[in-house]
């Protein structure tokens, strides 16, 4: 499968039904496909999670493909990411990675995802979510 350059893996408040879905995604995405990535998911104890793209485990979420680049770029604002800014000043970094089917290890394609920075991790009392799934509330 091939995703557009405006496709992103989301694992927390941007998932369908999540806290920020209506504001940032509703009516703005052309695809919302269940998927997973390799990594570790953490509850930051502040109402949203963070992920490290390392270690053992799977993180469950969705690939969202945005029709409009302006809508896609608004995610950088939400995630506290500014291209070219020193890493420690960003809350998250936007990186490219492979995503996989939720049913198998089949590679679906490469998408963007937001990985928390080490400085973000140290600021909060992060607790690992072992099953890799942030509940939608």
NORQUILIN-V192469 format. One record per residue. N is the residue number from 1. RES is the residue in one small letter. OMEGA is omega in whole degrees, -180 to 180 (none if undefined). Layout:
BEGIN
N_RES_OMEGA, N_RES_OMEGA
END
This chain:
BEGIN
1_x_180, 2_x_179, 3_x_178, 4_x_179, 5_x_179, 6_x_177, 7_x_-176, 8_x_173, 9_x_178, 10_x_-172, 11_x_-176, 12_x_-172, 13_x_177, 14_x_177, 15_x_176, 16_x_-178, 17_x_-180, 18_x_-175, 19_x_-177, 20_x_-179, 21_x_-176, 22_x_-176, 23_x_-172, 24_x_-170, 25_x_-176, 26_x_179, 27_x_-177, 28_x_-180, 29_x_178, 30_x_179, 31_x_170, 32_x_-172, 33_x_176, 34_x_-178, 35_x_176, 36_x_177, 37_x_176, 38_x_179, 39_x_-180, 40_x_-179, 41_x_-179, 42_x_170, 43_x_-178, 44_x_178, 45_x_179, 46_x_177, 47_x_176, 48_x_-177, 49_x_172, 50_x_-179, 51_x_168, 52_x_-177, 53_x_179, 54_x_178, 55_x_-179, 56_x_172, 57_x_178, 58_x_173, 59_x_-178, 60_x_178, 61_x_-178, 62_x_167, 63_x_176, 64_x_175, 65_x_-178, 66_x_180, 67_x_-173, 68_x_-178, 69_x_179, 70_x_178, 71_x_178, 72_x_-178, 73_x_177, 74_x_178, 75_x_177, 76_x_179, 77_x_180, 78_x_-175, 79_x_177, 80_x_-178, 81_x_174, 82_x_179, 83_x_176, 84_x_177, 85_x_177, 86_x_-174, 87_x_-176, 88_x_177, 89_x_176, 90_x_173, 91_x_178, 92_x_172, 93_x_176, 94_x_-176, 95_x_176, 96_x_178, 97_x_176, 98_x_172, 99_x_-171, 100_x_176, 101_x_176, 102_x_-177, 103_x_-174, 104_x_176, 105_x_-179, 106_x_178, 107_x_179, 108_x_-179, 109_x_-178, 110_x_-179, 111_x_172, 112_x_170, 113_x_178, 114_x_177, 115_x_179, 116_x_177, 117_x_176, 118_x_-180, 119_x_175, 120_x_-179, 121_x_-178, 122_x_-179, 123_x_-173, 124_x_175, 125_x_-174, 126_x_177, 127_x_-178, 128_x_174, 129_x_-170, 130_x_-178, 131_x_175, 132_x_-176, 133_x_176, 134_x_-178, 135_x_175, 136_x_-180, 137_x_none
END
